[in-house]
Amino acid sequence: MKPRLSLLRPRYWPTWLALGILRVMEPLPYAFLHWLGRRIGGLVARLPLSFVGIARRNIELCLPGMAAEEREQLLKEHFRSAAVGVFETALASKALNTCKLRWRAVAERFC
């Protein structure tokens, strides 16, 4: 497989930075990652980002009978859960890599 040099362009630097941060956070305790994810998700829900506005409007359209405060709480919980999910995905990736290494070691013994 040839390395794709186009992935090193500045356009992809934020993605590489995010992946690096996730890699650094992998060894941290799960409870801390869960706490941090909830804090980051709560912060993202307050930012004036386009996808936050879209989510807010979707909730408003889908749940018109719900009070505005309850909809905001639902929105905040959604982004908290999503941020925790990002950290959990990083942990699952680490576990998968560890499992692959174990299977590789087993296969090398018997092949």
Z-matrix of the N, CA and C atoms (Angstrom, degrees):
N
C 1 1.444
C 2 1.528 1 108.34
N 3 1.312 2 117.10 1 125.35
C 4 1.452 3 122.17 2 -179.12
C 5 1.529 4 109.96 3 -83.13
N 6 1.343 5 116.29 4 138.37
C 7 1.471 6 117.44 5 175.49
C 8 1.529 7 110.09 6 -68.45
N 9 1.296 8 115.57 7 138.82
C 10 1.464 9 120.64 8 179.85
C 11 1.516 10 108.80 9 -93.85
N 12 1.315 11 115.60 10 103.90
C 13 1.459 12 120.78 11 -177.65
C 14 1.517 13 112.52 12 -66.08
N 15 1.327 14 116.59 13 -20.78
C 16 1.463 15 118.67 14 179.33
C 17 1.538 16 111.66 15 -64.23
N 18 1.321 17 117.10 16 -21.17
C 19 1.462 18 120.18 17 179.22
C 20 1.533 19 112.72 18 -74.87
N 21 1.339 20 116.55 19 -7.61
C 22 1.460 21 120.30 20 178.23
C 23 1.525 22 112.66 21 -93.44
N 24 1.310 23 117.89 22 1.72
C 25 1.458 24 121.37 23 179.37
C 26 1.527 25 110.66 24 -66.46
N 27 1.342 26 116.82 25 153.68
C 28 1.478 27 120.28 26 -179.16
C 29 1.522 28 114.01 27 -55.45
N 30 1.313 29 117.15 28 -25.19
C 31 1.460 30 120.53 29 178.84
C 32 1.529 31 111.79 30 -57.11
N 33 1.321 32 116.51 31 -32.59
C 34 1.461 33 121.34 32 -175.62
C 35 1.533 34 113.31 33 -96.98
N 36 1.322 35 118.56 34 -1.22
C 37 1.455 36 120.88 35 -178.36
C 38 1.519 37 113.63 36 -57.53
N 39 1.350 38 120.37 37 -41.55
C 40 1.474 39 118.10 38 177.24
C 41 1.536 40 112.71 39 -61.04
N 42 1.318 41 116.21 40 -35.86
C 43 1.469 42 119.19 41 178.25
C 44 1.518 43 110.32 42 -66.28
N 45 1.332 44 116.72 43 -44.76
C 46 1.461 45 119.86 44 179.07
C 47 1.528 46 111.08 45 -63.15
N 48 1.326 47 116.52 46 -38.51
C 49 1.462 48 120.35 47 177.56
C 50 1.527 49 110.85 48 -62.49
N 51 1.332 50 116.58 49 -45.66
C 52 1.469 51 120.87 50 179.38
C 53 1.530 52 110.67 51 -62.45
N 54 1.322 53 117.51 52 -42.87
C 55 1.467 54 120.18 53 178.47
C 56 1.523 55 111.56 54 -64.70
N 57 1.333 56 116.04 55 -37.45
C 58 1.466 57 119.47 56 176.91
C 59 1.518 58 111.99 57 -64.93
N 60 1.324 59 116.46 58 -41.57
C 61 1.466 60 120.18 59 178.13
C 62 1.526 61 110.44 60 -63.01
N 63 1.332 62 116.87 61 -42.65
C 64 1.468 63 119.68 62 177.98
C 65 1.523 64 111.04 63 -62.64
N 66 1.330 65 116.60 64 -39.45
C 67 1.467 66 120.35 65 -179.96
C 68 1.528 67 110.83 66 -64.40
N 69 1.321 68 116.75 67 -39.37
C 70 1.466 69 121.10 68 179.32
C 71 1.527 70 110.52 69 -67.69
N 72 1.332 71 117.27 70 -32.74
C 73 1.461 72 121.08 71 -176.44
C 74 1.525 73 113.42 72 -84.23
N 75 1.313 74 118.32 73 -10.81
C 76 1.464 75 120.89 74 -178.03
C 77 1.526 76 114.05 75 -53.35
N 78 1.331 77 119.05 76 -45.43
C 79 1.469 78 117.63 77 -175.74
C 80 1.527 79 114.85 78 -75.17
N 81 1.315 80 118.08 79 -6.48
C 82 1.464 81 120.10 80 -178.94
C 83 1.529 82 110.47 81 -69.53
N 84 1.318 83 117.66 82 154.32
C 85 1.468 84 120.92 83 -179.50
C 86 1.532 85 111.67 84 -61.59
N 87 1.318 86 114.55 85 146.20
C 88 1.459 87 120.00 86 -177.73
C 89 1.528 88 111.78 87 -59.93
N 90 1.310 89 117.46 88 -40.26
C 91 1.469 90 120.29 89 -178.76
C 92 1.529 91 110.59 90 -60.53
N 93 1.326 92 116.85 91 -39.57
C 94 1.466 93 119.95 92 178.65
C 95 1.528 94 110.11 93 -67.95
N 96 1.331 95 117.84 94 -42.45
C 97 1.464 96 120.71 95 179.43
C 98 1.532 97 110.94 96 -63.50
N 99 1.316 98 116.31 97 -37.87
C 100 1.464 99 120.77 98 177.83
C 101 1.528 100 109.77 99 -64.33
N 102 1.318 101 116.63 100 -45.91
C 103 1.463 102 121.61 101 178.27
C 104 1.530 103 110.50 102 -60.90
N 105 1.331 104 116.50 103 -46.75
C 106 1.458 105 121.20 104 -178.66
C 107 1.531 106 110.91 105 -64.69
N 108 1.327 107 117.08 106 -41.69
C 109 1.461 108 120.68 107 178.43
C 110 1.519 109 112.01 108 -60.88
N 111 1.304 110 116.92 109 -41.89
C 112 1.468 111 119.92 110 178.61
C 113 1.523 112 111.06 111 -64.85
N 114 1.325 113 117.42 112 -37.88
C 115 1.466 114 119.97 113 178.74
C 116 1.531 115 110.94 114 -68.53
N 117 1.323 116 116.77 115 -44.26
C 118 1.467 117 120.31 116 179.52
C 119 1.525 118 110.34 117 -64.19
N 120 1.331 119 117.62 118 -42.62
C 121 1.465 120 121.25 119 178.56
C 122 1.517 121 112.01 120 -61.74
N 123 1.333 122 116.63 121 -41.12
C 124 1.466 123 120.00 122 177.25
C 125 1.516 124 112.02 123 -63.68
N 126 1.333 125 115.95 124 -36.66
C 127 1.460 126 120.33 125 177.65
C 128 1.529 127 111.07 126 -68.23
N 129 1.315 128 116.87 127 -44.12
C 130 1.470 129 120.86 128 -179.77
C 131 1.525 130 110.60 129 -61.46
N 132 1.317 131 117.45 130 -37.80
C 133 1.468 132 120.90 131 -179.52
C 134 1.523 133 111.98 132 -63.30
N 135 1.326 134 117.46 133 -23.79
C 136 1.464 135 121.04 134 -179.52
C 137 1.527 136 113.42 135 -90.41
N 138 1.321 137 116.80 136 -14.37
C 139 1.466 138 120.03 137 -176.14
C 140 1.527 139 111.05 138 -77.47
N 141 1.329 140 116.48 139 148.64
C 142 1.476 141 119.32 140 179.54
C 143 1.530 142 111.64 141 -82.79
N 144 1.321 143 116.58 142 62.78
C 145 1.459 144 122.06 143 179.27
C 146 1.519 145 109.51 144 -96.63
N 147 1.321 146 116.33 145 153.02
C 148 1.468 147 119.55 146 -175.93
C 149 1.528 148 111.91 147 -62.19
N 150 1.334 149 117.12 148 -42.23
C 151 1.464 150 118.28 149 -177.21
C 152 1.527 151 112.65 150 -69.82
N 153 1.328 152 117.47 151 -25.14
C 154 1.466 153 120.40 152 174.85
C 155 1.526 154 109.12 153 -69.43
N 156 1.320 155 116.32 154 -43.17
C 157 1.472 156 120.19 155 177.41
C 158 1.516 157 112.35 156 -63.21
N 159 1.337 158 115.77 157 -38.30
C 160 1.463 159 119.70 158 178.02
C 161 1.522 160 110.39 159 -65.46
N 162 1.331 161 116.59 160 -44.79
C 163 1.469 162 120.06 161 178.68
C 164 1.526 163 110.73 162 -62.61
N 165 1.322 164 116.31 163 -41.82
C 166 1.471 165 120.68 164 179.09
C 167 1.534 166 110.25 165 -60.06
N 168 1.338 167 116.36 166 -45.06
C 169 1.468 168 120.70 167 -179.17
C 170 1.530 169 110.92 168 -67.32
N 171 1.320 170 117.75 169 -39.37
C 172 1.467 171 120.51 170 177.82
C 173 1.525 172 111.35 171 -61.05
N 174 1.317 173 116.35 172 -43.96
C 175 1.463 174 119.90 173 178.67
C 176 1.523 175 110.14 174 -64.19
N 177 1.315 176 115.63 175 -40.17
C 178 1.467 177 120.29 176 178.97
C 179 1.528 178 111.11 177 -61.96
N 180 1.323 179 116.99 178 -41.20
C 181 1.466 180 120.67 179 -179.73
C 182 1.530 181 112.39 180 -73.61
N 183 1.325 182 116.01 181 -36.81
C 184 1.463 183 119.40 182 -177.12
C 185 1.526 184 113.23 183 -78.97
N 186 1.310 185 116.63 184 -29.33
C 187 1.466 186 120.80 185 -175.98
C 188 1.527 187 110.29 186 -126.96
N 189 1.331 188 117.11 187 65.60
C 190 1.465 189 119.03 188 -176.39
C 191 1.524 190 113.53 189 -67.86
N 192 1.318 191 118.12 190 -24.51
C 193 1.460 192 120.95 191 -178.94
C 194 1.515 193 113.84 192 -80.62
N 195 1.328 194 116.75 193 -10.57
C 196 1.456 195 120.68 194 -178.26
C 197 1.535 196 109.47 195 -81.70
N 198 1.300 197 115.89 196 143.41
C 199 1.468 198 120.59 197 179.07
C 200 1.526 199 110.30 198 -65.71
N 201 1.316 200 116.78 199 152.17
C 202 1.468 201 122.17 200 -177.27
C 203 1.531 202 111.63 201 -58.96
N 204 1.327 203 117.26 202 -39.66
C 205 1.467 204 120.95 203 179.17
C 206 1.523 205 111.08 204 -64.38
N 207 1.335 206 116.56 205 -40.44
C 208 1.468 207 120.43 206 178.58
C 209 1.523 208 110.98 207 -66.16
N 210 1.339 209 116.78 208 -38.82
C 211 1.470 210 119.98 209 177.86
C 212 1.526 211 110.93 210 -64.57
N 213 1.329 212 116.91 211 -39.60
C 214 1.467 213 120.26 212 177.98
C 215 1.527 214 110.59 213 -65.48
N 216 1.318 215 116.81 214 -38.58
C 217 1.468 216 120.46 215 177.19
C 218 1.524 217 110.45 216 -64.88
N 219 1.323 218 117.03 217 -41.41
C 220 1.457 219 121.53 218 177.38
C 221 1.527 220 110.74 219 -62.40
N 222 1.318 221 116.60 220 -42.73
C 223 1.466 222 121.43 221 178.35
C 224 1.525 223 110.73 222 -61.55
N 225 1.330 224 116.55 223 -45.22
C 226 1.460 225 121.17 224 179.38
C 227 1.528 226 110.93 225 -62.32
N 228 1.329 227 116.47 226 -43.50
C 229 1.468 228 120.35 227 178.98
C 230 1.528 229 111.31 228 -64.26
N 231 1.317 230 116.09 229 -36.58
C 232 1.469 231 119.90 230 177.97
C 233 1.524 232 110.75 231 -60.33
N 234 1.328 233 116.75 232 -49.79
C 235 1.460 234 119.70 233 -178.21
C 236 1.520 235 112.03 234 -69.98
N 237 1.322 236 117.40 235 -31.27
C 238 1.467 237 119.59 236 173.91
C 239 1.526 238 110.53 237 -63.32
N 240 1.323 239 116.57 238 -45.99
C 241 1.467 240 120.65 239 179.50
C 242 1.523 241 111.33 240 -64.36
N 243 1.324 242 116.54 241 -39.18
C 244 1.466 243 120.10 242 179.87
C 245 1.526 244 110.90 243 -64.26
N 246 1.324 245 117.49 244 -41.62
C 247 1.466 246 120.46 245 179.66
C 248 1.524 247 111.15 246 -66.91
N 249 1.320 248 117.01 247 -40.98
C 250 1.463 249 120.16 248 176.35
C 251 1.531 250 109.10 249 -62.13
N 252 1.322 251 116.96 250 -38.77
C 253 1.462 252 121.11 251 178.28
C 254 1.520 253 113.12 252 -61.65
N 255 1.318 254 117.18 253 -34.66
C 256 1.471 255 120.38 254 177.03
C 257 1.527 256 109.78 255 -63.37
N 258 1.325 257 117.03 256 -45.28
C 259 1.462 258 119.94 257 178.61
C 260 1.530 259 111.01 258 -66.25
N 261 1.314 260 117.59 259 -38.45
C 262 1.464 261 120.36 260 178.41
C 263 1.519 262 111.20 261 -65.24
N 264 1.324 263 116.77 262 -35.38
C 265 1.460 264 120.24 263 176.70
C 266 1.522 265 110.17 264 -64.18
N 267 1.318 266 117.03 265 -40.54
C 268 1.470 267 120.23 266 177.06
C 269 1.527 268 110.36 267 -62.05
N 270 1.324 269 117.13 268 -40.79
C 271 1.466 270 120.44 269 178.33
C 272 1.527 271 111.15 270 -65.60
N 273 1.327 272 116.80 271 -38.79
C 274 1.463 273 120.44 272 178.51
C 275 1.522 274 110.59 273 -66.02
N 276 1.315 275 116.64 274 -37.47
C 277 1.463 276 120.99 275 177.33
C 278 1.523 277 110.11 276 -62.97
N 279 1.320 278 116.57 277 -41.99
C 280 1.458 279 120.63 278 177.95
C 281 1.530 280 109.97 279 -62.72
N 282 1.322 281 117.30 280 -44.81
C 283 1.459 282 121.12 281 179.84
C 284 1.522 283 110.86 282 -62.86
N 285 1.327 284 117.43 283 -39.59
C 286 1.459 285 121.07 284 179.18
C 287 1.515 286 110.56 285 -64.60
N 288 1.329 287 117.45 286 -42.70
C 289 1.459 288 120.77 287 178.20
C 290 1.522 289 111.05 288 -63.51
N 291 1.332 290 117.63 289 -40.31
C 292 1.455 291 121.70 290 177.74
C 293 1.520 292 110.36 291 -62.82
N 294 1.329 293 116.09 292 -42.30
C 295 1.464 294 120.88 293 179.44
C 296 1.527 295 110.61 294 -64.24
N 297 1.329 296 116.77 295 -41.32
C 298 1.470 297 120.46 296 178.34
C 299 1.523 298 110.62 297 -61.26
N 300 1.341 299 116.14 298 -41.69
C 301 1.460 300 119.60 299 179.42
C 302 1.521 301 111.16 300 -63.21
N 303 1.331 302 117.02 301 -39.79
C 304 1.463 303 120.18 302 178.51
C 305 1.520 304 110.64 303 -64.35
N 306 1.333 305 116.88 304 -44.71
C 307 1.457 306 119.72 305 -179.48
C 308 1.525 307 110.89 306 -66.29
N 309 1.315 308 117.29 307 -35.89
C 310 1.458 309 120.57 308 178.07
C 311 1.534 310 109.62 309 -63.26
N 312 1.340 311 116.43 310 -41.70
C 313 1.460 312 120.61 311 179.59
C 314 1.527 313 110.38 312 -64.91
N 315 1.314 314 117.23 313 -40.10
C 316 1.471 315 121.13 314 177.75
C 317 1.519 316 110.39 315 -65.16
N 318 1.322 317 116.76 316 -44.53
C 319 1.466 318 120.64 317 -178.73
C 320 1.520 319 111.30 318 -64.34
N 321 1.328 320 117.36 319 -36.77
C 322 1.475 321 119.79 320 179.68
C 323 1.513 322 111.40 321 -67.00
N 324 1.313 323 118.34 322 -30.31
C 325 1.464 324 120.94 323 178.59
C 326 1.520 325 111.63 324 -68.03
N 327 1.312 326 117.38 325 -36.58
C 328 1.456 327 120.91 326 -171.60
C 329 1.528 328 113.45 327 -102.44
N 330 1.312 329 117.85 328 -5.69
C 331 1.469 330 119.27 329 -179.53
C 332 1.499 331 112.17 330 -105.21
